[in-house]
Amino acid sequence: MDELSITVVIADRPYKLTINRSEEEGVRKAAAAIDNQIEKYASYFQYKDKQDLLAMVALQFSVSSIEYENQLKFRDQELMQRLSGIDKVLTEALAD
């Protein structure tokens, strides 16, 4: 494995990670997205500490992830129905 040790900063705390080199860009983008969202929430809401903001960001990203998964499931089901219909039409056409 081509592993790499990096440090990302989230909510002003450094986190050392060992990841695959191919994952570096994605991990850094994810950490930056979390930090950007924390800053956005900090400008809109009152908070006691960054843990409150981090919890809200985690909730937001989790909701977005669940919504995305649901959209993918719906698209997959729709695609399977359409492919089944095409298969049925082709099977009937070849049987004739």
PENOR-V216985 format. One record per residue. RES is the residue in three letters. D_LAST is the distance of its C-alpha to the last C-alpha in Angstrom with 2 decimals. Layout:
res: {RES	RES}
d_last: {D_LAST	D_LAST}
This chain:
res: {MET	ASP	GLU	LEU	SER	ILE	THR	VAL	VAL	ILE	ALA	ASP	ARG	PRO	TYR	LYS	LEU	THR	ILE	ASN	ARG	SER	GLU	GLU	GLU	GLY	VAL	ARG	LYS	ALA	ALA	ALA	ALA	ILE	ASP	ASN	GLN	ILE	GLU	LYS	TYR	ALA	SER	TYR	PHE	GLN	TYR	LYS	ASP	LYS	GLN	ASP	LEU	LEU	ALA	MET	VAL	ALA	LEU	GLN	PHE	SER	VAL	SER	SER	ILE	GLU	TYR	GLU	ASN	GLN	LEU	LYS	PHE	ARG	ASP	GLN	GLU	LEU	MET	GLN	ARG	LEU	SER	GLY	ILE	ASP	LYS	VAL	LEU	THR	GLU	ALA	LEU	ALA	ASP}
d_last: {54.78	56.15	58.04	60.25	62.95	63.10	64.95	63.43	65.52	64.23	66.60	69.51	68.95	68.02	65.39	65.17	61.71	60.34	56.81	54.47	55.39	51.84	52.34	55.62	54.42	52.31	55.17	57.68	55.49	54.98	58.74	59.48	57.04	58.77	62.18	61.24	59.99	63.18	65.27	63.35	63.91	67.55	68.14	66.68	67.89	71.05	70.82	73.19	71.73	68.72	67.18	66.47	64.69	62.79	61.57	60.33	58.53	56.91	55.76	54.39	52.45	51.13	49.91	48.24	46.57	45.26	43.96	42.21	40.63	39.40	37.86	36.09	34.76	33.48	31.81	30.27	28.91	27.57	25.97	24.34	22.95	21.52	20.07	18.50	16.95	15.63	14.35	12.56	10.95	10.05	8.82	6.47	5.45	5.45	3.79	0.00}
